């Protein structure tokens, strides 16, 4: 397995919508394995395709310590098909926006439909932290970052850090 480069805030690929996966082969399985190795090396709990420069609708997550404890999963073509009206506000961070944390409102429970690495349909029900991770990673695949869920005032408080990250990304 290869540890891939994680794209950082300011990289335009993070704002692009990933393409639907139609081919379920060894290349996809290798991508998922490399993404899992990358996520683990960065001490993350989730990682989406565009975070490693691949515009394919796939994410990986490690639910160790959460309600889906011990489950390392890859979800292909994820779609949130149910969001509970009950919400929770918790602090989030992102491997693509290191050092930035903010409280984000997310549904307390969700149902996620998608496919596994063989192309078989799957549906997962998740709540609390697992629901938050699945929403966060699915957002990535739609070109949405967790900071997009903040109020204008909250984003203003992060403006300096975000501008610095954009400058660094532009210099690469």
C-alpha positions, -999 to +999 in steps of 0.1 A: +000+000+000+011+035-008+006+066+013-007+092-010-004+130-008-034+147+009-045+177-010-047+209+011-072+238+013-067+260-017-062+231-041-091+234-067-097+197-068-112+199-033-140+220-048-149+197-076-177+171-077-163+136-080-175+113-108-197+083-103-176+051-103-187+026-130-158+002-130-152-020-100-118-036-105-084-041-089-075-005-096-104+007-074-095-018-047-059-006-048-071+030-046-092+022-015-063+004+001-039+033-006-065+058+008-069+037+040-031+036+044-030+074+038-058+081+063-041+059+090-007+075+084-024+109+090-044+097+120-077+105+103-111+088+106-122+094+070-107+103+036-125+110+003-111+105-033-107+141-042-086+146-010-059+125-027-064+140-061-088+114-075-122+126-087-140+093-081-169+089-057-152+068-031-144+073+006-128+053+033-135+055+070-123+038+102-149+037+128-127+023+156-140+038+189-173+048+174-207+031+172-196+010+142-165+001+162-138-018+145-152-013+110-129-001+083-149+005+053-148+018+017-180+033+003-184+038-034-209+062-049-223+072-015-256+090-012-273+101+020-309+089+016-322+099+050-313+126+075-329+127+109-345+160+119-325+158+152-291+174+149-260+177+169-232+202+170-197+189+174-162+200+166-148+189+132-115+191+116-102+179+082-070+163+069-072+188+040-075+218+064-049+210+091-050+229+123-085+243+117-114+231+139-149+244+142-183+233+155-205+220+128-242+211+128-250+177+113-279+153+114-278+130+145-287+099+123-284+092+087-289+063+062-262+061+036-267+041+003-238+032-019-218+003-032-189-018-019-157-023-038-173-052-058-201-030-069-227-046-046-253-023-032-251-015+005-269+006+030-256+017+063-275+034+092-253+056+113-256+079+142-236+104+162-199+103+151-203+077+123-231+099+108-209+129+111-180+112+093-202+099+065-217+133+060-183+150+060-168+125+035-199+126+012-197+164+013-160+162+001-172+141-029-196+170-037-169+196-035-181+209-001-158+215+029-168+215+065-160+252+067-189+258+042-213+249+070-201+277+092-217+311+095-200+341+079-188+353+113-173+319+121-155+319+087-142+354+093-125+342+125-107+316+103-099+340+075-062+344+083-054+307+085-074+299+054-057+327+034-023+314+044-033+278+033-045+292-001-012+310-006+008+278+002-014+258-022-010+284-050+028+282-045+029+245-052 
